[in-house]
Amino acid sequence: MATDTATDAAGHAADEAPSDERAGASPSPRVRALLLIRGNVYALWAAFLFVHVVLWLLALFGDGMPLGDVTIVYLPWAQLAEHGYAFMGVTAPWVYPLLAMVPVLIPLVAGAGNYVVAWLAMVTIFDVVAFAVLTARGRRRALNAAWWWLAFLLLLGPIAVGRLDAVSVPVAIVAVVWLAARPRVASVLLAVAMWIKVWPAGIVLAAVVAMRRRWLVFGYVVITSVVISIVAIAFGGASDLFSFVTQQTGRGLQIEAPVSAPWLWAAALHAPGVIVYYDQQLLTFQVTGSRWITATSAAMTLALAIAVIVITLIGVRAVVRKAPTALVLPQLSLAIVTALIAFNKVGSPQYIDWLAVPVILGILTAGRRFLTPAVLVGVTAALTQLFYPYLYLQVLYLNAWMIAAVTARNIMLFVVLGWAVVALWRTGSARKRDARLPPPRAAAEASDTGSWPLADGAAVPPTDASPAPPPVEELFPDTSQAK
């Protein structure tokens, strides 16, 4: 069981204090001004407004049809339901879980002609709620996480507001913020997000492995899922309830997926028979032309399952060795969610949005120990916007530079995954190293100067210079009321 018992208040306060203050040095005027801006709630909300205005403008007027799915796919689905022809996921098979129809239908309240603007307004409202919950207590780590999220949204670009993932992500952010203080509500929210897009199941799995109240989390997720299923069945959706699973298994290799890189490059080099084509049923561009593609596509489902199982077992190892939940939970979440993208045969650009949730969780629970993955995920987001949406046509035209950008983005996914797995393994090994640790002061100095993540601070005993990582329950609001 992970060691998520209480830590001393002095250590927590030291971790919350700026590094300059902790070292006893007075910050320079420029640093002091930056700290004041970083901790100013008005500056945060002004930045939030600026970022979303930029995203709106890019989505509405940018090249490459950033809102193509909203106008070409979501609106027709909403109109089919409005006129009683088909309710996707209930009366017709669908690639998404059935609750995805809720955000698809909401903008239709403003009318078909205003659907796009209403969609952007709805996504912004979801972001406002998540941002308000994240910054409500004004803690330094929460404010750092909020600033990072805004930077991430800018780096990712209009795809961050132009897909269903833009709804599931803020719901999941609220869930991880409340995971320790309000585990029942958080579990329900994770289940709801999971029935919009499947990926939050990775956060649920990490929580079940790492948290002390794992059965409470698991139970509420199951209960919520059962309630949703019963409602769907009552409206005649029994046959299509899990169609999102069967619809995915038969699809081919989408061009953005990491596994598609050899064939994408082969097509760019005019290899005989290898081409990019548009799948009319799934509305995606895929690669074809090799007898190995079908076998590879089928094998990716197994590869994804194996990757998640192996990562989960590494997380279990860390928990059995009593590693801190404050480290295990975000590292395991990041590893699982990244694996869901890296080993996926779809690999759509909007999937990068998922990575915001485990990084925000990591900043909240592990603080500066999560700086490296925060930067790596930001780079991954920027590489995604480099080719999508503005230059996506160049990818389809097999422009070598754009294919290189896609390849670089996919390599970054494995870099993030590698960081998370190595950090998780080392976190689970830290207790084994305790007996061989140098004296506390030397250990603290080593953790500050070592190569991250190879110098994992989780193994450092608590000192004034380097406090132990606080337990996850200490880092969320109203922890004392949790039961």
Disulfide bonds with the S-S distance in Angstrom:
none
